[in-house]
Amino acid sequence: MSVPTMSFLSPVLTGKVKRSRRGSNRVLFLIGATWITLLVLAAVFADFIPGLPHYSEKIGTFAQGPDFSSLGTLLGTDGIGRSNLSRIIYGARISLTIAVCSTLIGLGVGLVVGLLAGYYRGFAEGVSTIIANTLAALPPLIMLLALVAAIGASLWGITLALGIVIADTYIRVTKGAVITSAQREYVLAAKALGATDFRIIVREILPNLVPVLAAVVPISMAVLVVVEGSLSFLGYGIPAPNPSWGGMIAAGADTIRRFPGVIAAPVITLFLTVFAFNVVGDYLGNRADKRAAQI
Amino acid sequence: MTAVAKAVGIRLAYGIPVFFIVTFAMALLVEFMPGSPGQAILGENAAPDAVAALNERYGYNLPPLERYGNWLAGVARLDLGTTLFTREPVVDVLGRRLLVTLEVAGLALGMALIVSVPLALVAAFRQGGWLDRILNVVSSAMLSVPSFVSVVLVSLIFTVSLKAFPATGWVPIASGGLAENLRFAFLPALALALYETAFFYRIVRSDLVATLREDFVLVARAKGIPKWRTIAPRHVLRPSLTSLVTLLGLAVGRLLGGAVIVEFFFSIPGLGGESIAAVGIKDMNMLQGIIALGVVVYVLIFILVDLAYAWIDPRVSVR
């Protein structure tokens, strides 16, 4: 008997709560995808953007408002006179690197454990249930703080910790999708033709996981960007002077009485990014649901 | 009753390995953290032999397995050890902190329910109307606001601009009275409630829309039963109780573990704030206590939600 699990990280991902039908808007999806693309391009090519100062360079007095005279001052300056735009772009590089790499870790663990558990059931499923239950039972942020304190607040330490925390979602989603897929006629046909388990898993089942996982990846990216930001906000993220959105928001909150404007740029960027990932994930999720209904 | 007892037993049995794995993993993690508790107590510049002596006195130099064994033996007697600095029993501190966290979480859930359920009812009955469309955009935007942004926004509006509430801190009911206590609890609860409200609203609304398409609603309307006074609560809201219970269960778990940011920002002496402090000073007993409590609460919520299903909906049987 398998007992369903509940995860506190993102209830939308758990399947116990229905995904909302709304928000599948194509226009929103395109806007979200465009924003993510722009952000990724800016983060990757940050060093080559002409006129963009380095994130640690003081370009003016502190807490200047937006000024269109140069690229560096476009979004104003922070509490000690560094360019907000530059810090947001270089911060995106760190946030997105961490989110992408820990998604890959979670996806890798989830695929291996989920495929074995969903295809062979029995003992493998029992083990995967215990792993997923254990990961789901942990209060995510408290566990992360302890993990980061133990591994160290380096780029790879945080990535590894976040990958472990997100893995249970991928284990559960993969396992569920494999169980449905393994009962389909095409798997039966492949078995009847004498295909090996490996061939069935790789050639028949794996391709059918793509639409399901494609919808989960953006939502988990949104979760990871938020969790990474939370760590930085608490001072357990990538150490200064490296820029991070969570750190910028924490610094802005400290000086909010004197310069309430400083916090606007990182808050709006973070909101748009999380919103974009959620919208893209919702859209892909609805498409995957429709596709599953047609098979 | 025996079926219920059996169901509870099976779920408890699933919780037990989780408890051991989680607490053991935590014990190992603490082992890997740099520095030692003796160092944390005596400071950076303490003499190495003084640090070693202190570690030995409190048993921090024992091998991890032996320390974990001692901790487990303590758990059996409901003794979770003492905190690092104040040498207070961890159980007492946990109890005190849990009450604060529960109060804030309860207030937040109350606010979220009072706002989200009526709005969801109105939006579902007037599907596609202006309120429905506005709330759809607003709620999905609110789901993208992380808690460390909402605390800043809430404090910007209510303490910096309106100067209506204290910026940070906490006054227990015992020392300041209920009104003063609520004045300090309001902003943290509000910051937590923003996300929960949007989340409850979206799920309950889509649930209600599905119920409204059912034939029994059409029959009730055709019979001329009052739409708002009877149909809304009895025919439409009642089938959604099961999703509401799931939502509440998830939210309680999320708020107990996830109130870290809010408690940190508003300096509230709850479990979340305590866990940050415990990680900072490598207080193993405290961390173990918090994590163990988290697992126990998780398993309990899990059991309660399943039992509540069977209680609300007679078609569901407990297995």
HADDOCK unambig.tbl for C-alpha pairs under 7 A between the chains (distance, minus, plus):
assign (segid A and resid 8 and name CA) (segid B and resid 250 and name CA) 6.02 0.50 0.50
assign (segid A and resid 8 and name CA) (segid B and resid 253 and name CA) 6.18 0.50 0.50
assign (segid A and resid 8 and name CA) (segid B and resid 254 and name CA) 5.04 0.50 0.50
assign (segid A and resid 20 and name CA) (segid B and resid 202 and name CA) 6.88 0.50 0.50
assign (segid A and resid 20 and name CA) (segid B and resid 203 and name CA) 6.73 0.50 0.50
assign (segid A and resid 20 and name CA) (segid B and resid 206 and name CA) 6.51 0.50 0.50
assign (segid A and resid 130 and name CA) (segid B and resid 18 and name CA) 6.81 0.50 0.50
assign (segid A and resid 133 and name CA) (segid B and resid 18 and name CA) 6.84 0.50 0.50
assign (segid A and resid 134 and name CA) (segid B and resid 18 and name CA) 5.08 0.50 0.50
assign (segid A and resid 134 and name CA) (segid B and resid 22 and name CA) 6.52 0.50 0.50
assign (segid A and resid 137 and name CA) (segid B and resid 295 and name CA) 5.64 0.50 0.50
assign (segid A and resid 137 and name CA) (segid B and resid 298 and name CA) 5.96 0.50 0.50
assign (segid A and resid 138 and name CA) (segid B and resid 294 and name CA) 6.88 0.50 0.50
assign (segid A and resid 138 and name CA) (segid B and resid 295 and name CA) 6.71 0.50 0.50
assign (segid A and resid 139 and name CA) (segid B and resid 257 and name CA) 4.62 0.50 0.50
assign (segid A and resid 139 and name CA) (segid B and resid 258 and name CA) 6.84 0.50 0.50
assign (segid A and resid 139 and name CA) (segid B and resid 294 and name CA) 6.57 0.50 0.50
assign (segid A and resid 141 and name CA) (segid B and resid 258 and name CA) 6.50 0.50 0.50
assign (segid A and resid 142 and name CA) (segid B and resid 275 and name CA) 6.45 0.50 0.50
assign (segid A and resid 145 and name CA) (segid B and resid 279 and name CA) 6.79 0.50 0.50
assign (segid A and resid 146 and name CA) (segid B and resid 29 and name CA) 6.87 0.50 0.50
assign (segid A and resid 146 and name CA) (segid B and resid 279 and name CA) 6.00 0.50 0.50
assign (segid A and resid 147 and name CA) (segid B and resid 29 and name CA) 6.60 0.50 0.50
assign (segid A and resid 149 and name CA) (segid B and resid 33 and name CA) 5.83 0.50 0.50
assign (segid A and resid 150 and name CA) (segid B and resid 29 and name CA) 5.84 0.50 0.50
assign (segid A and resid 150 and name CA) (segid B and resid 30 and name CA) 6.70 0.50 0.50
assign (segid A and resid 150 and name CA) (segid B and resid 32 and name CA) 5.03 0.50 0.50
assign (segid A and resid 150 and name CA) (segid B and resid 33 and name CA) 3.98 0.50 0.50
assign (segid A and resid 150 and name CA) (segid B and resid 34 and name CA) 6.79 0.50 0.50
assign (segid A and resid 226 and name CA) (segid B and resid 146 and name CA) 6.11 0.50 0.50
assign (segid A and resid 230 and name CA) (segid B and resid 148 and name CA) 6.40 0.50 0.50
assign (segid A and resid 253 and name CA) (segid B and resid 152 and name CA) 6.35 0.50 0.50
assign (segid A and resid 257 and name CA) (segid B and resid 160 and name CA) 6.50 0.50 0.50
assign (segid A and resid 267 and name CA) (segid B and resid 149 and name CA) 6.67 0.50 0.50
assign (segid A and resid 271 and name CA) (segid B and resid 144 and name CA) 6.00 0.50 0.50
assign (segid A and resid 271 and name CA) (segid B and resid 145 and name CA) 5.89 0.50 0.50
assign (segid A and resid 274 and name CA) (segid B and resid 144 and name CA) 5.49 0.50 0.50
assign (segid A and resid 275 and name CA) (segid B and resid 141 and name CA) 6.67 0.50 0.50
assign (segid A and resid 275 and name CA) (segid B and resid 144 and name CA) 5.10 0.50 0.50
